[in-house]
Amino acid sequence: MKVVIQLTKDEEAKALPILLRHSPGTVLQNRTYVVNTEAAAELRQSGIEFTELSRESNAPSLEEAGSGERV
């Protein structure tokens, strides 16, 4: 599952080594990252504070939904 997080400038400096080691995440503008849940958990365990902006939904993707099935 993916998590969208936002870091402060100071927290980002502490988080980068963990993010580079644990997640093939995506970097967005304004110190916003899309990371896997394991990377987010590792950040928390390391005492790095961040704001969780969003979590991946458990709803089926269009590829997973059957023909005629409501999504």
BELSULHU-V214109 format. One record per run of one state. SS is the DSSP state (H for helix, E for strand, C for the rest). FROM is the first residue (numbers start at 0). TO is the last residue. If there is no record, write none. Layout:
BEGIN
ss = <SS:SS>
from = <FROM:FROM>
to = <TO:TO>
END
This chain:
BEGIN
ss = <C:E:C:H:C:E:C:E:H:C:E:C>
from = <0:1:6:8:22:25:28:31:36:45:50:55>
to = <0:5:7:21:24:27:30:35:44:49:54:70>
END
